[in-house]
Amino acid sequence: MTVSRARINIARLMPPELPQFIHPLRLAGHGETLSGSFKINELKRLQAAVLETDGTLTFNLKFGRDAAGTACIIGSLSGQVVMTCQRCMQPLTVIIDADVALGIVQGEAEAGELPEEYEPLLVEQQPLKLSELVEDEALLALPFAPLHAAESCAEAVTSDSADAPSEQQQDTHRPFADKLADLKPSRDNER
């Protein structure tokens, strides 16, 4: 095998390099698919929402047109991030496994006409940064207030035991209970 043939064979085995900028309408017109991954430490807004910046987000995006002719992006996004549990303030692993269904629109009027299954992706004449599109979808997939499961969260276990009344609390003296009972009309008097 010659050196040039070896280079061609190696190039076929290597995944294609992802473009930094994309034109979603053009890609939809050609029915392109983009698959790959981004490191979390490359996505600045996502870094601000998580505790650890190691790890990757993997995506698969198919650009095309649906049966009604709507330019769309259908795909998926997956990864794993570490966030802060809002109950106990300890690290919490969050699995991102999101479906992507975007309708590509060029104005707000078009966005209002999109079928319900699509979220609008407003594009203009300038290209869109692929990493920002993936990052936007990842941020939308994150929980608003991440929480451990109640049985495994240290704060939930502590607060549950604190909420249970003790025997001493159950036998609480109610100084006005007798007076309130006297003021309350009895059912016999109502008839």
N, C-alpha and C positions, 0 to 999 in steps of 0.2 A: 504494500500500500504506500502510495506516495504521501509526502508531507501535506500537500494541498488537499488530498482526499481525506486525510486524518482530521484536518481542521474543519472540513465540511461536516464530517460525521460527529465531531465533538460539538459543533455549533448546533446541530439538530438535537442533541441530548440536553443542551442547556436551556433553561426556561427563558422565554423572551423577556427583555428588559421592559419594565413598566414605564409608560410615558409619565412625565411629571405633570403635564397639562393635557387636558382632553377637551374635545368638542362633542358633547353628548348627542346633539342632533345628528352630526355626521356619523358618529359611531352607531346610532340607532338606524340610520339609513343603510349602513353596510351590514347590520346584524352582527356586530362584533361582541366578543366576550373578553373581559379582562379579569384575570385571576392572579392573586399574589398575596403578599403580606406586607405590613408595615410594622416596624418596631415601635413600641409605645413611647420610647424616649425620643422618637422623631415627631410625635404629635403633641404639640405644646399645650393645647387646651385640654386634651385628655389627661396629660400629666398633672394638671392642676386639680383634677377630680379624683385622683387615685393616690395611694400611699407609696407604691413601688412602681418604678418605671421600666423594670425589665419585663420581658414578655413580648408577644406579638399579636397582632390582629390579622386574621386571615379572611380574605374576601373572595367572592365570585360574583361578578356583575355581568349580566347579559343585557346588552343594549338592543333594542328592536322596536317593532310596532305590533300592537295587539290587533285582534280581529276588527276592531272599530277604527283602526288607523292611528291610534294614539301612540306617540313616541314615548317609550318607557324604558325603565331600568328595573329588571327583576333579578333578585339574587339573594345572597346570604352573607352574613358576617359572623365570625366566631373568634373567641379568645377568652382570656382569663385575666382579671385584674384584682388587685387588693385595694379595698376601700375601708373606711372607718364605720363600724357598727354605731348607729346613732343612739343605741340604748346603753351599751357598756363602754363605748369609745375604744374598743379593741379592734385589731385587724380582722377583716372579713373577706374571704375569697368570693368573688362574684364571677359567675360564668356568663359570658356574653354569647348568646346564640340567637341572632335576630334575622328575620326575613326583611328584605329590602323590596319595596314596591313604590317606585317613584314615577310620576308622570312628568315628562319634560315639557315645560311651558315657557313661552317668551313674554308673557305679560299676565297681569292679575285677572284680566277677563278670561283668558284661557284656563287659568287655575280654577276659576269658579265653575267651569264646564267639565272638569275632570271627573271620571267615574269615582265612586266612593273608595274603591280598593287602592287608589293611588294617593300618595302625598305629593304635593307639587314640588318640583325642582325648577326654580326660576333660573333660566340661563339668558345671557345676553350675547352680544357678538364676540366678546372676549372669551378665551378658553377658561376652563374651570380646572383648578388644581385637584388632581385625583386624590391625594392624601387628605385634603380638606373634606371632600365628599365622604370618604370612608370614616374620617374622624367625626363628622356630623352624625352619621348613622350610629356610630359607637356611643356617642354622648346621649343620643336619644334612647338607646337600649339600656343605659344604666338606670338602676332604681333611684327614685327620688330620695328616699330615706332608707338606705340599706340597713337591715337588721339580721342578726343571727336568729336561728330558730329559737323559740322561747325556751325549750328544754336545754339548749346548749349555751345560752347567753348568761353570763355570770350575773349581770344586773337584773335580768328577768327572774332568776331563781331567788336572788336576794329580796327583790321587791315583792314577789309572791308570798314569801314567808313573812315579810313585814306587814302585808295586807291581811293576813289571817288573824282574826281577833284572838287574843289570849283569854284564858278563863277569867282573869281579873277584869279585863275589859268587858266581857259579856255580863258580868254582875254589876254593871255600873249603876250607881244610885241616880234616880231621876227625881229631883226635888219638886218639880212642878207637875209631875204625872198625876197626882191625886187631884190637884186643883183643876187641871185640864179635864179630867174625867168628870168632875162635878159640873163644869161649864158645858160640856158636850151633852146635848139632849139625848135621852135614851130612846130606844126604838119603841118602848111601850108608850111613851108620852106622845109620839108622833101619830099614833093610830087613833 
